[in-house]
Amino acid sequence: MFGGNFQTWKLHSAQDYFMFFAYILAGVLVFWLIAKHMNKQRNHEKAVEKVSGRLKKICGKPGEVLKNATLNLPEGKMTFDVVLMDKRGVYLVRTYGWGIKIYGTPDGAMWRREDAKRKEEFENPLLELKKGAAEITKVMEENGVQNLKVMPMVVFADNFQTPELYLGYGSFSTTYQELKNWYKKQSGVKEVQYDYDKVSSIIKELAK
């Protein structure tokens, strides 16, 4: 009915006008539904699900991902969104489901995330992740595992657009969209750097 050379003045009847505006309304409705669906995905649970799934695909073998892992550590229980074991070592991961601009410093007490409608300050996740890394390292050393690398990882997984990170050098942070390339740069080793089976067993025991 409406060809590539359609002009508004070719609308001759009431039906033509009805169909024209119906198409416009349908387009707006589809856009609204897509935006609503995307907004529902911008939460912590979906971020953990997405990030853990991506890490499971890219970590290689041997490699293992524990999602929503609570570890019984010497100073008490600590919960991590993801615990990843790969050839290089162990990653303790914290994820965030919304925020398109992220501000902070590696040593600062608080970070800030923003989108078009809201701003929120939150505790620097590196503080807790590094504390957890220190405790896991202590447990490993007590079990005869020396020089294991236990590292923090922070992933911002807003699906509206790739977040912009203003966190400075040494933030151990990336975005979901850039996670694969960032991870490859961090874990560029060919051989396992530690007793993988022993460390995996200890981590799983801590998670019971």
PEFEN-V560186 format. One record per helix or strand of 3 or more residues. SS is the DSSP state (H for helix, E for strand). FROM is the first residue (numbers start at 1). TO is the last residue. If there is no record, write none. Layout:
# PEFEN-V560186
ss=SS from=FROM to=TO
ss=SS from=FROM to=TO
This chain:
# PEFEN-V560186
ss=H from=8 to=10
ss=H from=14 to=40
ss=H from=44 to=58
ss=E from=64 to=73
ss=E from=76 to=85
ss=E from=89 to=96
ss=E from=101 to=103
ss=E from=110 to=114
ss=E from=119 to=123
ss=H from=125 to=142
ss=E from=149 to=156
ss=E from=164 to=166
ss=E from=173 to=175
ss=H from=179 to=186
ss=H from=196 to=206
